[in-house]
Amino acid sequence: MTQLDERKLDPAVALASLDATAPREPHRLFALKQGDCFAVADAYGDIRGAGDGFFRDDTRVLSEFRLTVGGRQTSLLGASLSQDNVLFTSNLTNLPMQSVRGRDIPQGAIHIERVRLLWQDRLFERITLSNYSQEHSTIRVSLHFAADFRDMFEVRGSTRLKRGMAHAAETDATSVLLRYDGLDGLARMSAISFSQAPDHLAADHADFLIAVTRRSSKVLYVEVGPEVAETPNRDRYRAAAARARFGMRAKRRHGATVHSSGRVFNDWVARARADVALLTTELTTGPYPYAGIPWFSTAFGRDGVISALQMLWLNPGLARGVLAFLAQHQATETSPFSDSQPGKIMHETRKGEMAALRELPFGRYYGGVDTTPLYIHLACAYADRTGDMAFVDSLWPSLCAAAEWTEDASRPTGFVTYQRAAASGLTNQGWKDSIDSVFHADGRIPKGPIALVEVQGYVFAAFRGLAALARRRGEDDRADHWDSRAEAMRTSVERHFWLDDLGFYALAIDGAGEPCKVRTSNVGHLLYVGLPEPMRAQMVADQLLSASFHSGWGLRTLADDAVFFNPMSYHNGSIWPHDTAMCGAGLARFGERESVVRLMSSTFESAVHFNMRLPELFCGFTRAPGEAPIAYPVACLPQAWSAGSAFMLMQACLGLEIDGWKGEIHVTRPRLPIGIDMLTLRHLGVGARAVDLTFQRVGDRVVAYLADRHEGLVPLIVRT
């Protein structure tokens, strides 16, 4: 970024950066992740040094990794990820070339398969060459490599006045070691090891002369890690693949699973579940969903909370892990640089060199105005889902500290506001944190402190939930206080944010008390927490479902009549699946179940066009017959809360809630997605039990029932 005042990569900077180095024809990028490592490469399996690379702890430890055969780039046949997201496979063939002995080899004679995985901070790759020609051939296979050891923020566009020392490459018979000594005192290394000695090995490439007889294959194994490996071989590769797949399978087993009568729908659900598992990292505090690849493969407070809320009904263990991590990293001191105050919940954490040197505040940064009330809301929702009062009791001091910060933050104006404490921090601190995402109807940028509409909704939900938990703990005075705070917030929002002339709520109120009279999807989050009175909620719902917001693929972040509306922008007219899902859950809460079914259908159809994977965001152009949704060029893929949106919308359609206190399942006016006649939730946890719950279309109704072997174990209450 040119300025470190946005959490997200400035779209214009990102696009210019990628355009300068990327091939002109479109190439899909493919991501792998394991622990705190991830790799992003193109369909060829190549890393070209733009926004791609192999990253470890927010540092790019491999900035180039390209394969050539016979001195030429290969021809792409196809590329894919395994369904569990563990293996990336690229199928290639040769362009016309000559063998080492000068014999012509026609295009398509040699098949090259690259299969890659990550395991324990190491990249494993198997390169198989198969000769389908009628001639024996000796082929020159070359791997070109480099490691720039750039911090993630440098890759995103930041410039630095000074960097550490890059050492000359060290080579031996079967490996090359690249090293960088950072200004933070850490040595960062990237060792590239081969299963056979290259015929020529230099600091930036390795050449292999591989003899491939007619109708035979040869295999080369490569590993890239923080130190020189034992000689790579088939057994090491197979062992790493088996362990990686076992670990991923274990993560995917957590919580209930979804199976339906729709094969393509099942593919989407399976991919979404696999993406959540891929991005979930096992920390000492439990599982935590990292936000997205490549820009945000780390713990974010807001993203983690919302991802956990999306998955809560299926897998409450994810919420427990998120809550434990955020409680452990709750602020205890005031720091303008990190925007922290006692009780505030973390927004972002980073491990790179620039964060360690405090060149930017994101080592542990607290500049998110909504994360603290969302944290409280998640804790209350987790308690209602599980009845796990013991865990709530362990969090209680943290929750009280978060509530105290929330009250303190709202004392001057009655609303929780933000205004960055230091010039290095974020200008806007809600989920739409671009510089131009908060504005007045005439285009003026408001002066702070700014009160965002959805944040007040989160505060309302936080206080209401805390009041209920306090009563369970016998703390009636606290419960009464928090109940009164919730109702005061509801009243204030209705009085100060409602715009009679628009029949909608304002986006924000600025430091002068002037409302930003702009229609945005933020207001849908008020529906999600249940704040608006029913008549106003219906007016909001009607507008969210109108063509101004609903593009046919999902809900735009901004109405199409706003001054800054741009369907290609980051926050001002694009479609964010998680935002659509939260609005959808809000619409369902106020009775718009059929509309949510249509919204889920639009989202599913978008996913189909994106190869079953919803990106972080995509462009908000109006849907046209026969056309696909238009991608946003530098969106993260996968993104945790985009994957989780499938499950939040599904829950909204099914009308399903689990009362963890009573051990009951409640289903209200259930609907199935369009084209789905049966959907089963397997191993749905309710207290200490797990049940199978089926929804089936019968005529024009949807019925819900438990599997026979579970009848009577868990009460199922259905309201139609």
C-alpha positions in Angstrom: 0.0 0.0 0.0 1.1 3.5 -0.6 -0.2 4.6 2.8 -0.6 2.3 5.8 -4.1 3.6 6.7 -6.2 0.8 5.4 -6.5 -2.8 6.6 -7.2 -3.9 3.1 -5.0 -3.5 0.1 -5.9 -0.4 -1.8 -7.6 -1.9 -5.0 -6.0 0.6 -7.4 -2.5 0.0 -6.0 -3.0 -3.8 -6.1 -4.3 -3.8 -9.6 -1.5 -1.7 -10.9 1.0 -3.8 -9.2 -0.3 -7.0 -10.6 -0.8 -5.7 -14.1 2.8 -4.7 -14.3 4.1 -8.2 -14.0 1.3 -10.6 -14.6 0.8 -12.4 -18.0 -1.7 -10.6 -20.2 -4.0 -13.6 -20.5 -6.1 -14.4 -17.4 -4.7 -17.1 -15.1 -6.4 -18.5 -12.1 -4.4 -18.5 -8.9 -4.4 -21.5 -6.7 -3.7 -21.4 -2.9 -2.5 -24.0 -0.4 -2.2 -23.4 3.3 -0.9 -25.3 6.3 -0.3 -23.7 9.7 1.3 -20.2 9.2 2.5 -21.1 5.7 0.7 -20.6 2.4 1.6 -20.8 -1.2 -0.1 -19.0 -4.2 0.7 -20.0 -7.7 -0.8 -19.8 -11.2 -2.4 -22.7 -13.1 1.0 -23.8 -14.3 2.2 -24.2 -10.8 4.5 -21.2 -11.3 5.3 -18.4 -8.9 6.1 -15.3 -10.8 6.8 -12.7 -8.1 3.7 -10.5 -8.3 1.2 -11.0 -5.5 2.0 -14.7 -5.5 4.7 -16.7 -3.7 5.4 -19.1 -0.8 4.9 -17.3 2.5 6.0 -18.2 6.0 5.0 -16.0 9.0 4.1 -13.0 6.8 7.4 -13.2 4.8 7.7 -14.3 1.2 10.3 -17.0 1.3 9.9 -18.0 -2.4 9.2 -15.2 -4.9 10.0 -17.2 -8.1 9.5 -20.9 -8.8 9.0 -21.6 -12.5 9.4 -24.7 -14.5 10.6 -24.8 -18.1 11.0 -27.9 -20.3 13.5 -27.8 -23.3 14.1 -24.1 -22.5 10.5 -23.2 -23.0 7.4 -22.6 -20.9 5.0 -25.5 -21.0 1.5 -25.6 -22.4 -1.3 -25.8 -19.9 -3.8 -28.7 -20.0 -5.6 -28.1 -16.8 -5.1 -27.4 -13.1 -7.1 -28.3 -9.9 -7.2 -28.5 -6.2 -8.2 -31.7 -4.4 -11.5 -31.6 -2.7 -9.8 -31.4 0.7 -7.6 -28.5 -0.4 -4.4 -30.4 0.3 -3.0 -31.2 -3.2 -2.6 -28.8 -6.1 -2.2 -30.5 -9.5 -1.1 -28.9 -12.7 -1.2 -31.0 -16.0 1.1 -29.6 -18.7 2.6 -30.6 -21.9 5.6 -29.5 -23.9 5.7 -26.9 -26.7 7.7 -27.9 -29.8 11.3 -28.2 -28.7 14.5 -30.2 -29.2 15.9 -32.9 -27.1 19.4 -32.5 -25.6 20.8 -34.3 -28.6 19.0 -32.0 -31.0 16.1 -34.2 -32.0 12.8 -32.4 -32.7 10.1 -33.2 -30.2 6.6 -32.2 -31.3 4.1 -30.4 -29.1 2.1 -32.8 -26.9 4.7 -35.6 -26.8 5.6 -35.1 -23.1 3.1 -35.0 -20.3 4.3 -33.1 -17.2 2.4 -33.4 -13.9 3.2 -31.1 -11.0 1.6 -32.1 -7.7 2.2 -29.9 -4.7 1.4 -29.8 -1.0 2.4 -28.0 2.2 3.3 -29.7 5.5 5.1 -28.4 8.6 6.5 -25.2 7.1 7.7 -27.0 3.9 6.6 -27.1 0.3 6.7 -30.6 -1.3 6.5 -31.1 -5.0 6.5 -34.1 -7.3 7.2 -33.5 -11.0 6.4 -36.4 -13.3 7.5 -36.5 -16.9 5.8 -39.1 -19.2 7.0 -39.7 -22.7 4.1 -40.6 -25.1 6.2 -40.2 -28.3 7.7 -43.1 -30.2 11.3 -41.9 -29.5 13.6 -42.1 -26.5 14.4 -38.5 -25.4 16.7 -36.7 -23.0 15.0 -33.5 -21.9 16.3 -30.5 -20.2 14.1 -29.7 -17.3 14.8 -26.4 -15.5 13.5 -24.9 -12.2 14.0 -21.2 -11.8 13.8 -19.8 -8.3 14.3 -16.8 -6.1 13.5 -15.6 -2.6 13.1 -11.9 -2.0 12.2 -12.3 1.7 9.8 -9.4 1.4 7.3 -8.6 4.2 3.7 -9.2 3.3 3.1 -5.4 3.4 5.9 -4.9 0.9 4.3 -7.4 -1.4 1.1 -5.4 -0.9 2.8 -2.3 -2.1 4.5 -0.6 0.9 8.0 0.8 0.4 10.8 0.7 3.0 13.7 3.0 3.4 16.0 0.2 4.6 16.0 -3.6 4.4 18.2 -6.2 5.9 21.0 -8.2 4.3 20.5 -10.8 1.6 23.3 -13.3 1.4 24.8 -15.0 -1.6 23.2 -18.4 -2.3 25.0 -21.4 -0.9 24.9 -24.5 -3.1 25.9 -28.1 -2.7 25.3 -31.2 -4.8 21.5 -31.4 -4.3 20.4 -28.2 -2.7 20.6 -24.4 -2.6 20.2 -22.2 0.5 18.9 -18.7 0.2 19.2 -16.5 3.3 18.2 -13.0 4.5 19.1 -11.4 7.8 16.3 -9.1 8.8 16.6 -5.8 10.6 14.7 -7.4 13.4 17.6 -9.7 14.1 16.0 -12.8 12.6 17.6 -14.9 10.0 15.1 -16.1 7.4 16.1 -19.0 5.1 14.7 -20.8 2.2 16.4 -24.1 1.3 15.5 -25.8 -2.0 16.4 -29.5 -2.1 16.2 -32.0 -5.0 15.9 -35.7 -5.2 18.7 -35.9 -7.6 21.8 -33.8 -8.3 21.1 -31.2 -11.0 23.4 -31.3 -14.0 23.9 -27.6 -13.4 23.0 -25.7 -10.3 23.3 -21.9 -10.0 22.0 -19.4 -7.5 18.8 -18.9 -9.4 18.1 -22.1 -11.3 18.7 -25.8 -11.5 19.0 -27.8 -14.8 18.3 -31.5 -15.0 18.9 -33.7 -18.1 16.3 -36.3 -17.8 16.3 -39.4 -20.1 12.7 -40.5 -20.7 12.4 -43.7 -22.8 9.4 -44.3 -24.9 6.2 -44.9 -22.9 8.0 -44.4 -19.6 8.0 -41.9 -16.8 10.6 -40.2 -14.6 9.9 -38.4 -11.3 11.7 -35.5 -9.7 11.0 -34.5 -6.1 11.6 -31.0 -4.7 11.2 -29.6 -1.2 11.4 -26.0 -0.1 11.7 -25.3 3.6 13.5 -23.3 6.3 16.5 -25.6 6.3 18.1 -28.2 3.9 16.0 -31.3 3.9 17.1 -34.9 3.9 17.3 -36.0 0.2 13.7 -35.6 -1.1 12.2 -38.9 -2.2 9.0 -40.8 -2.8 8.6 -41.9 0.8 9.1 -38.5 2.3 6.6 -37.1 -0.2 4.0 -39.8 0.5 4.4 -39.4 4.2 3.9 -35.7 4.1 0.8 -36.1 1.9 -0.7 -38.7 4.1 -0.2 -36.6 7.3 -1.5 -33.4 5.6 -4.6 -35.2 4.4 -5.2 -36.8 7.8 -4.9 -33.5 9.5 -7.3 -31.8 7.1 -9.7 -34.7 7.4 -9.7 -34.3 11.2 -10.5 -30.6 10.9 -13.4 -31.3 8.4 -14.9 -33.7 10.8 -15.5 -31.1 13.5 -19.2 -30.3 13.8 -22.2 -31.4 11.8 -22.1 -32.1 8.1 -24.6 -31.3 5.3 -25.9 -33.6 2.6 -28.6 -32.8 0.2 -30.4 -34.3 -2.9 -28.5 -31.9 -5.1 -25.2 -33.1 -6.4 -23.9 -29.7 -7.5 -25.2 -28.1 -4.4 -23.3 -30.7 -2.4 -20.1 -29.9 -4.3 -20.5 -26.2 -3.2 -21.2 -27.1 0.4 -18.2 -29.5 0.5 -15.9 -26.9 -1.0 -17.1 -24.2 1.4 -16.5 -26.6 4.3 -13.1 -27.5 3.0 -12.2 -23.8 2.7 -13.2 -23.1 6.3 -11.0 -26.1 7.3 -8.1 -24.9 5.1 -8.1 -21.5 6.7 -8.6 -22.7 10.3 -5.3 -22.9 12.1 -4.8 -24.8 15.3 -3.4 -22.3 17.9 -2.6 -23.0 21.5 -6.0 -21.5 22.4 -7.9 -23.8 19.9 -9.0 -23.5 16.2 -9.0 -20.0 14.6 -10.1 -19.2 11.1 -7.5 -17.0 9.4 -9.2 -14.4 7.2 -8.1 -15.2 3.7 -5.3 -15.9 1.2 -3.1 -14.2 0.2 -3.4 -10.8 1.9 -5.0 -11.8 5.2 -3.7 -15.2 6.2 -3.5 -14.4 9.9 -5.9 -13.9 12.8 -8.3 -11.0 12.4 -10.7 -10.2 15.2 -13.8 -9.2 13.1 -13.3 -11.9 10.5 -12.8 -14.6 13.0 -15.9 -13.6 15.0 -18.1 -13.4 11.9 -16.8 -16.7 10.5 -17.5 -18.4 13.9 -21.0 -16.9 14.0 -21.6 -18.3 10.5 -20.5 -21.8 11.6 -21.9 -21.7 15.1 -25.0 -23.8 14.5 -22.9 -26.6 12.9 -19.6 -26.3 14.8 -19.5 -24.4 18.0 -16.0 -25.5 18.7 -14.8 -22.9 16.2 -16.4 -20.1 18.2 -14.8 -21.4 21.4 -11.4 -21.2 19.8 -12.0 -17.7 18.5 -13.2 -16.5 21.9 -10.3 -18.0 23.8 -7.7 -16.4 21.4 -9.3 -13.0 21.5 -9.7 -13.1 25.3 -6.0 -14.0 25.6 -5.0 -11.0 23.4 -7.4 -8.4 24.9 -5.8 -5.0 25.4 -4.7 -4.1 28.9 -3.1 -0.7 28.2 -3.6 2.5 26.2 -1.4 3.0 23.1 -2.2 5.4 20.3 0.2 3.6 18.0 -1.7 0.3 18.3 -5.1 2.0 18.9 -5.5 0.0 22.1 -7.4 0.7 25.3 -8.0 -1.6 28.3 -10.8 -4.1 27.4 -10.6 -3.6 23.7 -10.5 -6.7 21.4 -7.8 -7.1 18.8 -8.4 -6.3 15.2 -5.3 -7.8 13.5 -2.0 -9.6 14.3 1.1 -10.0 12.2 4.5 -11.8 12.5 6.6 -10.1 9.8 9.7 -8.0 10.0 7.9 -4.7 9.5 5.5 -5.4 12.4 8.3 -6.5 14.6 10.2 -3.2 13.9 7.0 -1.2 14.5 7.2 0.2 11.0 3.5 -0.3 11.0 1.1 -0.9 13.9 -0.3 -4.3 12.9 1.9 -6.5 15.0 -1.0 -6.5 17.4 -3.5 -3.8 16.3 -6.8 -2.8 17.9 -8.2 -0.3 15.4 -11.5 -2.0 14.8 -14.5 -0.3 16.3 -16.8 -3.2 15.9 -14.6 -6.1 17.1 -15.3 -5.6 20.8 -19.1 -5.7 20.7 -19.0 -8.5 18.2 -16.7 -10.5 20.5 -19.3 -10.1 23.3 -22.1 -11.0 20.9 -20.3 -14.2 19.8 -19.8 -15.2 23.5 -23.5 -14.8 24.2 -24.5 -16.6 21.0 -22.0 -19.5 21.9 -23.6 -19.8 25.3 -27.1 -19.9 23.9 -26.0 -22.5 21.3 -24.2 -24.8 23.8 -25.2 -24.0 27.3 -21.5 -24.1 28.2 -21.7 -22.0 31.3 -18.3 -23.2 32.6 -16.5 -21.6 29.6 -18.6 -18.5 29.9 -17.5 -18.2 33.5 -13.9 -18.5 32.5 -14.5 -15.6 30.0 -16.5 -13.5 32.4 -13.7 -11.1 33.5 -12.8 -10.5 29.8 -16.5 -10.0 28.8 -16.9 -7.5 31.6 -13.8 -5.6 30.6 -15.0 -5.5 27.0 -18.4 -4.2 28.2 -16.7 -1.5 30.2 -14.7 -0.4 27.2 -17.9 -0.3 25.1 -19.6 1.8 27.7 -16.7 4.2 28.0 -16.5 4.5 24.2 -20.1 5.5 24.0 -20.3 8.0 26.8 -19.5 11.2 24.9 -22.2 10.8 22.3 -24.3 7.8 23.3 -22.8 5.9 20.4 -19.7 3.8 20.0 -17.5 5.9 17.6 -14.1 5.7 16.1 -11.3 8.1 15.2 -7.8 6.8 14.6 -5.5 7.5 17.5 -2.3 7.8 15.3 -1.6 8.7 11.7 -0.3 5.2 11.0 -3.7 3.5 11.9 -6.8 2.9 9.9 -8.8 5.9 8.8 -12.1 3.9 8.8 -12.5 1.2 11.4 -15.7 -0.7 10.5 -15.8 -3.6 8.2 -15.8 -1.2 5.2 -12.5 0.3 5.9 -11.5 1.8 2.6 -10.7 5.6 2.7 -13.9 6.5 0.7 -16.3 3.9 2.2 -17.9 6.4 4.6 -19.3 9.6 3.1 -22.2 12.0 2.9 -24.8 12.0 0.2 -23.1 14.9 -1.6 -19.7 13.1 -1.5 -18.2 14.9 1.5 -15.9 12.8 3.7 -17.2 13.2 7.2 -15.1 14.4 10.1 -14.7 12.1 13.1 -15.5 10.7 15.5 -17.8 8.6 13.4 -20.7 6.4 14.6 -21.5 3.6 12.2 -25.0 2.3 12.1 -24.2 -1.5 12.2 -21.8 -1.0 15.1 -24.6 0.4 17.3 -26.6 -2.7 16.4 -23.7 -4.9 17.5 -23.6 -3.0 20.8 -27.3 -3.5 21.3 -26.9 -7.2 20.8 -23.9 -7.4 23.1 -25.6 -5.7 26.0 -28.8 -7.6 25.6 -26.9 -10.9 25.5 -24.7 -10.0 28.5 -27.9 -9.1 30.5 -29.2 -12.6 29.9 -25.9 -14.2 30.9 -25.7 -12.1 34.0 -29.1 -13.2 35.1 -28.0 -16.8 34.8 -25.1 -16.0 37.0 -27.3 -14.4 39.6 -26.0 -10.9 38.9 -29.3 -9.1 38.6 -28.1 -5.6 39.1 -25.6 -6.0 36.2 -28.4 -7.6 34.2 -30.7 -4.7 34.7 -28.0 -2.2 33.9 -27.1 -4.0 30.6 -30.7 -4.4 29.7 -31.2 -0.6 30.1 -28.1 0.0 28.0 -29.4 -2.2 25.2 -32.8 -0.5 25.2 -31.2 3.0 25.3 -29.2 2.1 22.3 -32.2 0.8 20.4 -34.1 4.0 21.2 -31.1 6.2 20.2 -30.6 4.4 16.9 -34.3 4.7 16.0 -34.3 8.4 16.9 -31.0 9.5 15.3 -30.3 7.2 12.4 -33.7 6.8 10.9 -34.3 8.9 7.8 -38.0 9.5 7.1 -37.3 10.9 3.6 -35.4 7.7 2.6 -37.4 5.2 4.6 -34.0 3.8 5.6 -31.3 4.2 8.3 -28.3 6.5 7.8 -24.9 4.9 7.2 -23.3 6.9 10.0 -23.4 10.0 12.1 -20.3 12.2 11.9 -18.5 14.2 14.6 -20.8 17.2 14.1 -23.9 15.1 14.6 -24.9 15.1 10.9 -26.2 11.8 9.5 -24.6 10.3 6.4 -27.8 10.0 4.3 -26.5 7.1 2.2 -28.2 3.8 1.7 -25.8 0.9 2.3 -25.9 -2.7 3.2 -24.6 -1.9 6.7 -28.2 -1.4 7.6 -28.9 -5.1 6.9 -26.8 -5.9 10.0 -29.3 -4.1 12.1 -31.9 -6.6 10.9 -29.4 -9.4 11.8 -29.4 -8.3 15.5 -33.1 -7.6 15.6 -32.9 -3.9 16.5 -35.4 -2.2 14.2 -39.1 -2.0 14.9 -41.1 -4.2 12.5 -42.5 -1.6 10.2 -39.1 0.0 9.6 -37.5 -3.4 9.2 -39.9 -4.2 6.4 -39.1 -0.9 4.7 -35.4 -1.7 4.9 -36.1 -5.3 3.7 -38.0 -4.1 0.6 -35.2 -1.8 -0.4 -32.4 -4.4 0.2 -34.3 -6.8 -2.1 -34.9 -4.1 -4.8 -32.8 -3.7 -7.9 -30.9 -0.8 -6.2 -29.1 -3.4 -4.0 -29.9 -6.8 -5.4 -27.8 -7.3 -8.5 -29.2 -10.8 -9.2 -25.9 -12.3 -7.8 -26.1 -10.9 -4.3 -26.6 -7.7 -2.4 -24.4 -4.7 -3.3 -22.7 -2.9 -0.5 -24.1 0.4 -1.7 -27.3 1.5 -3.5 -26.8 2.2 -7.2 -28.0 5.8 -6.9 -25.3 6.9 -4.4 -22.7 9.4 -5.5 -19.8 7.0 -5.1 -21.5 3.9 -6.5 -19.1 1.9 -8.6 -19.7 -1.8 -9.1 -15.9 -2.3 -9.6 -15.0 -0.7 -6.3 -13.8 -2.4 -3.2 -16.6 -1.4 -0.8 -18.9 1.1 -2.8 -21.0 -1.2 -4.9 -19.3 -4.6 -5.0 -20.8 -7.8 -3.6 -19.4 -9.4 -0.5 -20.8 -12.8 0.2 -20.5 -12.5 4.0 -22.4 -9.2 3.9 -25.1 -10.8 1.7 -25.4 -13.6 4.2 -25.7 -11.4 7.3 -28.3 -9.3 5.5 -30.0 -12.6 4.6 -30.0 -13.8 8.2 -31.5 -10.4 9.2 -34.2 -10.7 6.5 -35.2 -14.2 7.7 -35.4 -12.9 11.3 -38.1 -10.5 10.2 -40.1 -13.1 8.2 -38.6 -12.8 4.7 -37.9 -16.5 4.4 -38.9 -16.8 0.8 -36.7 -13.9 -0.2 -33.8 -15.5 1.6 -34.3 -18.7 -0.4 -34.0 -16.6 -3.6 -30.9 -14.9 -2.2 -29.3 -18.2 -1.4 -30.1 -19.4 -4.9 -28.3 -16.3 -6.3 -25.3 -16.9 -4.1 -25.1 -20.6 -5.1 -25.3 -19.7 -8.7 -22.5 -17.2 -8.2 -20.4 -19.9 -6.6 -21.0 -22.2 -9.5 -19.5 -19.6 -11.9 -16.5 -19.2 -9.5 -15.7 -22.9 -9.6 -17.6 -23.6 -6.4 -15.6 -21.0 -4.4 -17.0 -17.7 -3.4 -14.2 -15.0 -3.4 -13.8 -12.3 -0.8 -15.9 -10.0 -3.1 -16.9 -9.7 -6.7 -18.2 -6.8 -8.9 -21.7 -5.6 -8.4 -22.8 -5.4 -12.0 -26.5 -6.2 -12.7 -27.0 -9.8 -13.7 -27.7 -10.3 -17.4 -29.0 -13.4 -19.2 -26.3 -15.8 -20.2 -23.5 -13.9 -18.4 -21.5 -14.8 -15.4 -20.7 -12.6 -12.3 -17.6 -10.5 -12.9 -14.6 -11.2 -10.7 -12.8 -8.5 -8.6 -9.2 -8.9 -9.8 -7.3 -8.9 -6.4 -9.9 -10.5 -4.1 -8.7 -13.1 -1.6 -9.6 -16.6 -2.5 -10.3 -18.5 -0.4 -11.8 -16.2 2.2 -13.2 -17.6 5.5 -16.3 -15.5 5.9 -17.1 -16.0 2.2 -17.0 -19.7 2.6 -19.0 -19.5 5.8 -21.7 -17.4 4.1 -23.1 -20.7 2.5 -23.9 -21.9 6.0 -25.3 -18.7 7.4 -27.7 -18.5 4.5 -28.6 -22.2 4.8 -29.5 -21.7 8.5 -31.6 -18.7 7.5 -33.5 -20.8 5.0 -34.1 -23.7 7.3 -35.2 -21.4 10.2 -33.2 -23.5 12.6 -32.0 -22.5 16.1 -30.6 -24.7 18.8 -31.4 -23.9 22.5 -28.3 -25.1 24.3 -29.9 -24.3 27.7 -32.9 -26.6 27.2 -31.3 -29.0 24.8 -33.9 -28.4 22.1 -33.9 -27.9 18.4 -36.3 -25.2 17.1 -37.4 -25.0 13.4 -39.5 -22.1 12.3 -41.2 -21.9 8.8 -38.5 -24.1 7.2 -37.6 -23.6 3.5 -35.3 -25.6 1.3 -33.0 -24.0 -1.3 -34.4 -24.0 -4.8 -33.9 -27.3 -6.5 -33.3 -29.2 -3.3 -35.9 -31.7 -2.1 -34.1 -33.2 0.8 -31.3 -32.0 3.1 -29.9 -33.8 6.1 -27.7 -32.5 8.9 -25.6 -35.4 10.3 -24.2 -35.5 13.8 -25.7 -32.2 14.8 -24.6 -31.6 18.3 -27.2 -30.7 20.9 -25.7 -30.8 24.4 -23.9 -34.1 24.8 -25.9 -35.7 22.1 -25.5 -35.8 18.3 -28.6 -36.3 16.0 -29.4 -36.5 12.3 -32.0 -33.9 11.3 -33.7 -34.1 7.9 -35.7 -31.5 6.0 -37.8 -32.8 3.2 -40.1 -31.2 0.6 -43.6 -32.6 0.7 -45.9 -30.9 -1.8 -45.7 -27.2 -1.1 -44.4 -27.7 2.5 -41.1 -28.6 4.1 -41.2 -31.0 7.0 -38.4 -31.6 9.5 -37.8 -34.8 11.4 -35.1 -36.7 13.3 -33.7 -40.0 12.2 -35.5 -42.9 13.7 -32.6 -44.0 15.9 -32.6 -40.6 17.5 -36.3 -40.1 18.1 -37.0 -38.9 21.7 -33.4 -38.1 22.5 -33.6 -34.4 21.6 -36.9 -32.4 21.5 -37.6 -31.1 18.0 -40.1 -28.2 18.0 -41.3 -27.2 14.5 -43.4 -24.1 13.9 -44.9 -23.7 10.4 
